[in-house]
C-alpha cells in the first residue's frame, strides 16, 4: 500500500524541524541549505499524505453510512462523498508517487544560459538572436530577472555567442529542457532566390553554482581591468569598469591544470563586474566537476528529455510552415510566431510530463 512507503516521514520531519533551528547547523551553511530543502520537500509530501489519509478515511466512512443509513437524504450525501473521494484518490496517488521520486538538487537553482550560433554563418547568428529574444520574453512572463554577462554580435545582426544569467523561482528545473541543438529552416534575408536554408544554434543551460558548491582559492585569481567597449556610450568607455580574471584550475577528470579566462563588462560598476565574473567562474567549474553526474543521469534515462546533451538536435523551427517540432517527444504545433514571442510553456510542460513518466517507470511506482 502506498501509505506504507510514507512511514517514518513524520518522525524525520520533526527531526529536521529541530535541526534547522540548531545554531551549529545554521553555522554550517552547506548542511543548513540541504536540511532546509529537505524540510520543504517533506512538508509538501506530508501535506499530500495527510489529505490522502483523510480522503481514504472519508471514503470508508461514507461507505459505512450508505450501508447502514436508512435516511435517503443522508444516503445521497454519502453517495456524493464516495464519488468525490473516488475521483480524488487517483490524483493524490499520482502526486505522491511523483513526490517520492528524488528530485534533481539543481532544479531550484538559478541558471546560466549560453546561446551560440552554429552552422549557417550570418543566418545562424541571427537565429541565435531570435532564440535569445524568445527566452527573454519567456523570462518576462515568468517574472524572472535576466542579466547578460557577455556577448559577441554577428556581422549581420544577432549573436555569435551570448551568455546570461536567469534568476527566479525554479529556473534551472524549467530551463534545463532547452539544452541542445536548435535547428531553423527559413529563407534568409540575404537569399535572393527565395530558397529555404537550414542553420542551427546551440543552447546550454547550466545550474548556477553557489559559493559552497565549488572550492576556489580567490587569492590565486589574477585580475585585470580594462575599459569596456561597445554599447554603453562614453560613460562606460571613460573608466576601467571591465574585468578579466585568470584562474589555474586542476581538472578532476584529466588531472591537467587549465587556465580559465573570464571577462565581464556587464555593468559600469567594477566591483559588481568582479562579483559576476566570480559567479561565472564558480558555475564553469561546477559544470565541469558535475559532468559525471550529468552523464550518469543521461545513461539511466531513455527519453533524452533532459540529459544535458548539448550535441543532440532537440527542436526544429520551420518558418515556411509556421511549425515547431520537438523531436524528443514528437510534439508539433503550428504557432511559430507566438512560440518565438516566448509562448513556450506548453512545450516545457509536455517535456516535464514525459520525464516524470519515465521516472515513474524506472522507479516502478
Order of alpha helices (4+ residues) and beta strands (2+ residues): alpha-alpha-alpha-alpha-beta-alpha-beta-beta-alpha-beta-beta-beta-alpha-beta-beta-alpha-alpha-beta-beta-beta-alpha-alpha
